[in-house]
Amino acid sequence: MFCSNSEVPSTLVIKDKAVVVMKGNCSFMDKARTAQSHGAKILLIASKTGLSSSDTKTDVQNVTIPVALVSYNDIMDMQQALGARINVTLYSPSLPEFDYSMVVIFLIAVLTVALGGYWSGVSELEDLKAVASPEDRETRRKKEENVTFTPLTVIIFVVICCAMLLLLYFFYKWLVYVIISVFCLASAMSLYNCLSALIRTLSFGQCRISCCNKSIEVRLIFLAGFCIATAVVWAVFRNEDRWAWILQDILGVAFCLNFIKTLKMPNFKSCVILLGLLLLYDVFFVFITPFITKNGESIMIEVAAGPFGNSEKLPVVIRVPRLEYSALTLCGMPFSLLGFGDIIVPGLLVAYCRRFDIQTRSSSVYYVSCNIDGTTSPSLFGTMYTHYQLTCCLETQGDEEVLAR
């Protein structure tokens, strides 16, 4: 393990050699300092769980030798094939300049937000066209009360999010399976709601059977079985990287669509409160918590990556394999990720704009404008950041050439 000098056998000569040690029991930098004190040139850390590190990158004082992660199985294969004398060379592979998988994630996110907002508008239009009888109005009133986010429920929702994130940080090993179970149930129901909305528009296959004093369409029974089977197959093969991500993305998109369509923001005040509180939530748990935690990592990143070296990951992300071949595809980051919150939160605002268009008969102007604004805002931010960099450069250099550029 090489966690301390006492673990190094007195008969072991490692001066000017590359040393392979096992991962675990202490930080990588502790192992590196031990190997360095005995004259090692390179430290290779053999890992059985994967080529990713949870060590803080600030704990590198007095470490001058290169440190790299290698697969334990690769080390065993090299010993069998090459024997005891192996020459080691390290190099830093170049990374691709552009990640094409982010384009796929961008399209998935934008289309999900736009479709979810449109579906919410269709639901609002159906409510407005309902028969104006006292009974129908009572039914509609109850329905809206069940799905509407008031300012108070928005605050409660954000508090619950904070509490859930903290619970996951401290009890991840156990709660991750609760989240997986809830995701399977919620995503299966969401997939059913999405597909049933499409199936009901078709004119064939409407035969019914009677069950429990209710008449049920046979095609919807088969659809329910299909959705449950999809969720179960994903749960069983969720760690299969070759194709399980496709099922996770399908279930995730359905979950986001159903969430955007079901939850309604009653007014713009609630939208401002929700987005403002979630901004503070993100800033605190991503940028402030590294100053509080013992290892210097943010709580949000620790939970998203899976703390304690846990192989189980939270399924609340859209995953797309990296399309450009690089070292990242071979090491710890073979996928590009986008959390559901980055789709649902702007989706709620877009859905609000769509329902506002329906109620005011404004020809979708707010819905379209909000979608375009959400799509182009990263470019706008990039332009603002470039302008800020140029301004700082002008202020520090004051050079006419810089101004001309």
HUURPE-V857312 format. One record per pair of residues at least 12 apart in sequence whose ideal C-beta (glycine too) atoms are under 10 Angstrom apart, sorted by sequence separation. I is the first residue (numbers start at 1). J is the second residue. If there is no record, write none. Layout:
BEGIN
i	j
I	J
I	J
END
This chain:
BEGIN
i	j
2	14
19	31
31	43
55	67
127	139
128	140
205	217
206	218
207	219
208	220
209	221
234	246
235	247
286	298
289	301
290	302
295	307
304	316
322	334
353	365
354	366
355	367
357	369
390	402
393	405
8	21
19	32
21	34
32	45
127	140
205	218
206	219
208	221
234	247
285	298
286	299
287	300
289	302
304	317
321	334
322	335
323	336
353	366
354	367
357	370
390	403
7	21
21	35
29	43
31	45
53	67
205	219
206	220
233	247
234	248
284	298
285	299
286	300
321	335
322	336
352	366
353	367
354	368
356	370
19	34
20	35
28	43
164	179
204	219
205	220
284	299
285	300
286	301
319	334
320	335
321	336
352	367
353	368
390	405
19	35
53	69
127	143
231	247
234	250
235	251
284	300
285	301
319	335
320	336
350	366
351	367
353	369
354	370
2	19
18	35
19	36
28	45
51	68
52	69
127	144
200	217
202	219
205	222
230	247
234	251
285	302
318	335
319	336
320	337
350	367
353	370
354	371
2	20
3	21
7	25
17	35
51	69
70	88
199	217
234	252
282	300
285	303
286	304
317	335
318	336
319	337
320	338
350	368
352	370
353	371
2	21
7	26
19	38
21	40
50	69
51	70
200	219
281	300
317	336
318	337
319	338
350	369
351	370
1	21
2	22
19	39
43	63
51	71
68	88
123	143
199	219
200	220
230	250
231	251
317	337
318	338
350	370
353	373
1	22
3	24
4	25
14	35
17	38
19	40
24	45
50	71
196	217
199	220
230	251
316	337
317	338
318	339
349	370
350	371
1	23
3	25
4	26
17	39
18	40
19	41
20	42
21	43
23	45
24	46
43	65
44	66
45	67
47	69
49	71
68	90
313	335
317	339
318	340
1	24
2	25
3	26
15	38
16	39
17	40
18	41
19	42
20	43
21	44
22	45
23	46
24	47
42	65
43	66
44	67
45	68
46	69
47	70
48	71
49	72
51	74
67	90
196	219
199	222
231	254
316	339
317	340
350	373
1	25
2	26
3	27
7	31
14	38
15	39
16	40
17	41
18	42
19	43
20	44
21	45
22	46
23	47
24	48
41	65
42	66
43	67
44	68
45	69
46	70
47	71
48	72
66	90
68	92
123	147
196	220
199	223
227	251
230	254
313	337
316	340
317	341
318	342
346	370
349	373
350	374
1	26
13	38
14	39
15	40
16	41
17	42
18	43
19	44
20	45
21	46
22	47
23	48
24	49
28	53
30	55
37	62
40	65
41	66
42	67
43	68
44	69
45	70
46	71
47	72
48	73
195	220
198	223
314	339
315	340
316	341
317	342
318	343
346	371
349	374
4	30
8	34
12	38
13	39
14	40
15	41
16	42
18	44
19	45
20	46
22	48
23	49
27	53
28	54
29	55
33	59
36	62
39	65
42	68
44	70
46	72
47	73
66	92
314	340
3	30
4	31
7	34
8	35
14	41
23	50
27	54
28	55
29	56
32	59
33	60
36	63
45	72
46	73
47	74
196	223
227	254
305	332
346	373
347	374
2	30
3	31
5	33
6	34
23	51
27	55
28	56
29	57
32	60
33	61
35	63
36	64
46	74
47	75
192	220
195	223
196	224
305	333
316	344
346	374
1	30
2	31
4	33
5	34
8	37
14	43
26	55
27	56
29	58
30	59
33	62
36	65
46	75
195	224
1	31
2	32
3	33
4	34
8	38
23	53
29	59
32	62
33	63
35	65
44	74
46	76
2	33
3	34
28	59
29	60
32	63
33	64
36	67
44	75
192	223
195	226
196	227
346	377
2	34
5	37
27	59
28	60
29	61
31	63
32	64
33	65
35	67
191	223
192	224
195	227
305	337
1	34
2	35
5	38
29	62
30	63
32	65
191	224
192	225
194	227
304	337
29	63
32	66
192	226
193	227
28	63
32	67
189	224
191	226
192	227
304	339
2	38
31	67
188	224
191	227
192	228
190	227
191	228
2	40
29	67
188	226
189	227
192	230
28	67
188	227
189	228
191	230
192	231
300	339
28	68
187	227
188	228
191	231
2	43
28	69
188	229
190	231
188	230
189	231
2	45
185	228
187	230
188	231
44	88
184	228
187	231
188	232
186	231
19	65
23	69
42	88
44	90
184	230
185	231
188	234
18	65
23	70
41	88
42	89
184	231
187	234
188	235
18	66
42	90
183	231
184	232
187	235
23	72
41	90
18	68
20	70
22	72
184	234
183	234
184	235
20	72
183	235
22	75
180	234
181	235
184	238
20	75
180	235
183	238
194	250
20	78
180	238
20	79
191	250
194	253
195	254
282	341
187	247
191	251
194	254
197	257
255	315
256	316
281	341
282	342
187	248
190	251
193	254
194	255
197	258
255	316
190	252
191	253
192	254
193	255
256	318
187	250
188	251
190	253
191	254
194	257
252	315
278	341
282	345
187	251
190	254
191	255
193	257
194	258
197	261
251	315
252	316
183	248
186	251
187	252
189	254
190	255
193	258
248	313
252	317
253	318
20	86
187	253
188	254
189	255
190	256
191	257
192	258
252	318
279	345
184	251
187	254
188	255
190	257
191	258
194	261
248	315
252	319
278	345
18	86
20	88
183	251
186	254
187	255
190	258
193	261
248	316
249	317
18	87
19	88
183	252
186	255
187	256
189	258
190	259
193	262
248	317
249	318
18	88
248	318
249	319
275	345
17	88
18	89
187	258
190	261
248	319
249	320
274	345
275	346
18	90
183	255
186	258
190	262
239	311
245	317
186	259
239	312
245	318
246	319
275	348
119	193
123	197
238	312
239	313
245	319
246	320
271	345
274	348
275	349
119	194
122	197
238	313
244	319
245	320
246	321
274	349
245	321
238	315
271	348
272	349
116	194
119	197
241	319
270	348
271	349
115	194
242	321
235	315
241	321
234	315
259	340
263	344
268	349
271	352
270	352
271	353
260	343
265	348
256	340
259	343
260	344
263	347
264	348
265	349
268	352
255	340
256	341
259	344
260	345
263	348
267	352
268	353
252	338
256	342
257	343
260	346
261	347
265	351
266	352
252	339
253	340
256	343
257	344
260	347
264	351
265	352
252	340
255	343
256	344
259	347
260	348
263	351
264	352
265	353
268	356
245	334
249	338
255	344
259	348
260	349
262	351
266	355
267	356
245	335
253	343
257	347
260	350
261	351
265	355
252	343
256	347
260	351
264	355
265	356
259	351
260	352
241	334
241	335
260	354
157	263
153	263
154	265
154	266
153	266
147	261
149	263
147	262
148	263
149	264
150	265
151	266
154	269
158	273
162	277
146	262
147	263
148	264
149	265
150	266
151	267
154	270
158	274
161	277
165	281
169	285
146	263
147	264
148	265
149	266
150	267
153	270
154	271
157	274
161	278
146	264
148	266
149	267
151	269
152	270
154	272
155	273
158	276
159	277
162	280
148	267
150	269
151	270
154	273
155	274
158	277
162	281
166	285
144	264
150	270
154	274
157	277
158	278
161	281
165	285
169	289
143	264
149	270
151	272
152	273
153	274
154	275
157	278
144	266
148	270
149	271
151	273
154	276
155	277
158	280
159	281
162	284
150	273
151	274
154	277
158	281
162	285
166	289
149	273
154	278
161	285
165	289
169	293
149	274
176	303
175	303
187	315
170	299
169	299
172	302
176	306
168	299
169	300
172	303
176	307
183	314
184	315
180	312
183	315
166	299
169	302
173	306
179	312
180	313
182	315
183	316
165	299
168	302
169	303
172	306
173	307
176	310
179	313
180	314
182	316
165	300
168	303
172	307
173	308
176	311
177	312
179	314
180	315
167	303
168	304
172	308
176	312
179	315
180	316
116	253
120	257
124	261
162	299
165	302
166	303
170	307
173	310
176	313
179	316
115	253
119	257
123	261
165	303
168	306
169	307
172	310
176	314
118	257
119	258
122	261
123	262
164	303
165	304
168	307
173	312
175	314
176	315
112	252
116	256
117	257
120	260
121	261
124	264
172	312
108	249
112	253
115	256
116	257
119	260
120	261
123	264
111	253
112	254
115	257
116	258
118	260
119	261
120	262
172	314
112	255
113	256
116	259
117	260
118	261
119	262
120	263
105	249
108	252
109	253
112	256
113	257
116	260
117	261
120	264
104	249
108	253
112	257
115	260
116	261
120	265
111	257
115	261
116	262
168	314
109	256
113	260
108	256
112	260
183	340
161	341
149	348
149	352
112	318
109	318
108	318
105	317
108	320
105	318
107	320
104	318
105	319
106	320
105	320
104	320
103	320
104	321
101	319
102	320
101	320
104	323
100	320
101	321
102	322
103	323
99	320
101	322
102	323
100	322
101	323
99	322
100	323
101	324
99	323
100	324
98	323
99	324
96	322
98	324
96	323
97	324
99	326
116	343
120	347
124	351
128	355
96	324
101	329
112	340
116	344
120	348
123	351
127	355
95	324
96	325
99	328
109	338
113	342
117	346
121	350
125	354
96	326
105	335
106	336
108	338
113	343
116	346
117	347
120	350
121	351
124	354
125	355
128	358
95	326
96	327
105	336
109	340
112	343
113	344
116	347
117	348
120	351
123	354
124	355
127	358
128	359
58	290
94	326
95	327
96	328
104	336
105	337
106	338
111	343
112	344
113	345
115	347
116	348
117	349
118	350
119	351
120	352
121	353
122	354
123	355
124	356
125	357
126	358
93	326
94	327
95	328
96	329
101	334
103	336
105	338
109	342
110	343
113	346
114	347
117	350
118	351
120	353
121	354
122	355
124	357
125	358
56	290
93	327
101	335
102	336
109	343
113	347
116	350
117	351
120	354
121	355
124	358
125	359
92	327
93	328
101	336
108	343
112	347
113	348
115	350
116	351
117	352
119	354
120	355
121	356
123	358
124	359
59	295
91	327
100	336
101	337
102	338
110	346
113	349
114	350
117	353
118	354
121	357
122	358
56	293
58	295
59	296
93	330
99	336
105	342
109	346
113	350
117	354
121	358
56	294
58	296
93	331
105	343
109	347
113	351
116	354
117	355
120	358
121	359
56	295
57	296
55	295
56	296
57	297
114	354
117	357
54	295
55	296
56	297
55	297
54	297
121	364
118	364
121	367
54	301
117	364
120	367
54	302
118	367
117	367
54	305
54	306
52	305
54	307
114	367
117	370
118	371
52	306
54	308
114	368
117	371
54	309
53	309
114	370
52	309
113	370
114	371
117	374
113	371
50	309
71	330
49	309
71	331
114	374
49	310
50	311
110	371
113	374
114	375
47	309
49	311
69	331
113	375
69	332
110	374
109	374
110	375
109	375
27	295
106	375
106	378
51	327
53	331
51	330
52	331
53	332
51	331
52	332
50	331
51	332
52	333
50	332
51	333
24	309
47	332
23	309
END
